[in-house]
Amino acid sequence: TVIAMTLAEQRLVARGLGTCWGGYLRAAALASPAIQAYLGIPEGCRVYEILLVGYPEGERYPNIPYRPAAEIRWLE
């Protein structure tokens, strides 16, 4: 499933679409029959992955924490 999702993600991004793996939504769907019903997942079926797809508005990532530049030392 992960390989298929990765390939789908790469192809969608190549076509200009934005993607996001829905890990929290997957966990919620596995835990809640109400969410499964809302998503239209038939009874007896299991959710393995969720991929959210849409048109990106821009390259904004407001939730990425600050990370100082790495100090790299090459050893010979």
C-alpha positions in Angstrom: 0.0 0.0 0.0 2.8 2.4 0.9 4.5 1.8 -2.5 1.2 2.5 -4.4 0.6 5.6 -2.3 4.1 6.9 -2.9 3.7 6.4 -6.7 0.3 8.1 -6.7 1.7 11.0 -4.7 4.6 11.4 -7.1 2.4 11.4 -10.2 -0.1 13.8 -8.7 2.7 16.3 -7.7 4.2 16.0 -11.2 0.8 17.2 -12.5 0.7 20.2 -10.2 -1.5 18.9 -7.5 -0.7 19.0 -3.8 -0.9 15.9 -1.6 -0.8 15.1 2.1 -0.8 11.7 3.7 -3.8 11.5 6.0 -2.3 9.5 8.9 -4.5 11.0 11.6 -7.6 10.7 9.5 -6.7 7.0 8.8 -6.3 6.4 12.6 -9.7 8.1 13.2 -11.4 6.1 10.5 -10.0 2.8 11.9 -11.3 3.7 15.4 -14.7 5.2 14.5 -17.5 3.5 12.6 -19.2 6.9 12.3 -16.2 8.3 10.4 -16.1 5.2 8.2 -19.8 5.7 7.3 -19.2 9.4 6.6 -16.4 8.5 4.3 -18.5 6.0 2.5 -16.4 3.0 3.4 -18.4 -0.2 3.1 -18.9 -2.4 6.2 -16.3 -5.1 6.3 -13.7 -3.1 4.4 -10.5 -1.7 6.1 -8.8 1.6 5.5 -5.1 1.1 4.8 -4.0 4.6 3.7 -5.6 8.0 3.0 -4.2 10.5 0.6 -5.6 14.1 0.5 -5.3 15.8 -2.9 -5.9 19.4 -3.9 -4.6 22.4 -5.7 -1.9 24.2 -3.7 -2.2 27.9 -3.1 1.5 28.4 -2.6 4.6 27.2 -0.8 3.6 28.1 2.8 4.6 25.9 5.6 3.6 27.7 8.8 3.9 24.8 11.2 7.5 23.7 10.5 9.6 24.6 13.6 12.7 26.6 13.3 15.8 24.5 12.8 19.3 26.1 13.1 21.7 25.3 10.2 23.6 22.1 10.8 27.2 22.3 11.6 29.0 19.8 9.4 32.6 18.7 9.8 34.2 16.4 7.3 36.6 13.8 8.7 39.4 12.4 6.6 
